């Protein structure tokens, strides 16, 4: 691995600062904390969707590691297939067709839930098109 160590330090500092910003502003005005909604079913769904997105990101970084160490396990096709499946899972989960044991049943699909379903289903179809050889524009920059 080559490169300037200072670039890594700057990158980590920026990442830490970005993570800290919301907490900093909430600490300036504690009354804002009282106006935030309490954790409930939405928080569990947020954690599941966030976890699936994190897994998708992890496969991108595994792909980079695979290239650096010449494992030959992950390539563009494998990562796109995994991303397609994860986007499909998120869309189906948000629609309420897949539930975790601690999830409340989905009574109806409101506009925000519908927007998330459409976004993740569209992303899944976009990645599926990439599996057939279609150039994915800016997304191709994620694959060296």
N, C-alpha and C positions, 0 to 999 in steps of 0.2 A: 504494500500500500504506500503510495507516494502522495506528496502535497504538503502544503503549509499547515502546520498545526494551529496557527493563528486563525485560519479560516474556520476550522472546526470549533474553536473556542467562541468565535463571533457567532457562528450558527447556533450553538447551544445557548448562548446568552440571549439571542433574539427569540429563540423558541421559548425559553423560560419566561422572558418578559411578556410575550404574547399570552401565555397561559395565565400569568399573574394579573394582567390588566383588569379583567372583570372583577376579581376579588378586591383589587385596590379601590376601584370606584364604588363597589358596594360597601367597603369599610368607611368611605367618606360620608355616606349617608345611610346609617343603619335602618332608618324608617323604610327605605326601599325594600329591605329584606322582608318586611311584613306584608308588602303588597304582592310579593311573588307567590304563585300558587303552591300549595303544599304538594309533597310527593305523593303520588297515587299510582293508578294504573298507567297513566301517561309516562311516568318515570321509568317503569319497568319496560314498556315498549321502546322508549328512547334508548335504554341500555342495551336491549336486544339488537335494535337496528344499528346503534353505534358499534357494538361488538362485531356484528357481521361486516360492517364497513372496515373496521380495524383488521379483521382477518383478510379481507380483500387487499388491503394495503400491504399486509405482511407478505402476501404471495408475490407482490411486485418486488419487494426487497429480497425475498428468497431467490427470485429470478436473477437479480443483480449478483447475489452471492454465488449462485450457480455458475454464472458466466465467469466470475473472478476465479473460482476454484475448479472450474472445468468438470463439474459433476455430470452434466448432460441430462439432468432430470427435468428441469423446467425450461420451457421455451415460450415464445410468443403465443403459440396455439394453446398450450396448457394453461397459461395465465388467463388468456381470454376466455377459455372454457370455464375456468373457476369463477371468474368475474361474472360471466353470464348466469351461472347457476346461483351465485350469491345475490345478484340483482333480482332474479326470479323469486328466490326465497324471501327476500325483503318485501317484494310486492305482494306476495301471497300472505305473508305474515301480517303486514299492515292492513290487508283486506279482511283479516280475521279468520282465514281458512286454516291457519296453523296457529295453535295457541300453546303457550307454556303453562305449567301447572299454576303459577301465581298470577296469570293474566285474567283480567275480567273479560267476559264475552263482549264482542263488538255488537252493539245494538243496531247502529246504522252507520253508513259511510258518509261522513260530512265532507265539506269542500276541502279542508286541509288534508284529510286522510286520502281523499280521492286524488289530490295533487301529488302526494307522495307515491301512491300506487302508479299513477301515470308516469312520473319521473323515473322510478326504478324499473318499471316494465319497459319503458323506452330505452333506458340505458342497457338493459339486458338484450333487447333486440339489436341495439347498436353494436354491442360486443359480439353478438351472434353473427352479424354481417361481417365483422372482422375475421371471424373464423372461416368464412367462405373465401377470404382473400381480399375483401374490400379494404381499401386504404382508409384508415380512421382519422386522418387529419392530425390535429394537435395531439391526440392520444398516442400516436406513433412515437412521439418524443419520449414517452415513458419506457420504450423498449429500445435499448442501445443497439 
